[in-house]
């Protein structure tokens, strides 16, 4: 009997038990009659999975939901009615570079968000405005409608002062402005939704929020969507192993460290049997592709770009392991990355750097490399690829943790509690 078969036999009982005790969504429509406007600038909907999961949940619970978001690849139409939800999209300034670029991006978005918010108020109405950062400027719109008695829920996606420092390696006037905007955002919010305990602590300690007004709602995977599919061997490009990555291609995501790890595996360890499939788009994509060519590893790395779910899940289902190369810094240390939980939902073992919230999410489903050390990251990949038993054990641990504790189903009551805390 194979190692995998033996382990599967040992683990089948607890996994089956977890499935049997899976909590069902509440049948009562707890938000019947409520009207909600969600504003998000970072990604278009439905590609922003957290926002889309929340919107679908609110709609299923009886709320009328409208969303304002930017246009983006695969989401170019300015208005769309999708699954009973009104989606209004506005033009997006090209990816910002430097302080002037960010000023233009945020000003353009704020203008369109304001125009569309008033349009939605007249056309559909709303009693609750749900603002998702970055940036921490949506309070400027919330203030307008709070004068009309509307409630403001702040959904804390990113800690922007730390994000700025991680991206530019400095503080200064712009950093101080971000701290002020964050503080004003917390003050404007009737309720804060935090993605994890670290963010909740920031809301209370730095934002001065009443702990009873701060709710943790994690970005658990929706298991009706995140499912394994038939592996596609072509994604391995003729090699034995596939390493998968899903996420933004930005400066702070650590893809440069991953490419250095690939270079170590290929040129130092002579590992030519591993292919890397990277799914995602972002401002740094072009530079990362050039870096792969410079390191002479471009034939071992596929930059797939933003992908539909079918291709995304083909990559993850085919991958032998998945990686999260986010740098260890104050931003990533406190942030929960959606990709980690999606890897776990698909029973994939993980290699990542040792960040607080990443370790909390994955626990024994991951190996942890030394902080920002691409050679140790490469060594962890090589170690895991050489141990089929460990890969299977870690994958099953992660899947079981999602099934029993961290799927979106477990977050739904917390989201509803946050909404019930603000009376329409």
Secondary structure, 3 states (H helix, E strand, C coil): CCHHHHHHHHHHHHHHHHHHCCCCCCCCCCCCCCEEEEEECCCCCCCCHHHHHHHHHHHHCCCEEEEEEECECCECCCEEEECCEEEEEECCCCCCCHHHHHHHHHHHHHHHHHHHHHHHHHHCCCCEEEEECCCCCCHHHHHHHHCCCCEEEEEECCCHHHHHHHHHCCCCHHHHHHHHHHHHHHHHCCEEEECCHHHHHHHHHCCCCCHHHEEECCCCCCCCCCCCCCCCHHHHCCCCEEEEEECCCCHHHCHHHHHHHHHHHHHHCCCCCEEEEEECCCCCHHHHHHHHHHCCCHHHEEEEECCCHHHHHHHHHHCCEEEECCCCCHHHHHCCCHHHHHHHHCCCEEEEECCHHHHHHHHHHEEEECCCCHHHHHHHHHHHHCCHHHHHHHHHHHHHHHHHHHCHHHHHHHHHHHHHCCCC
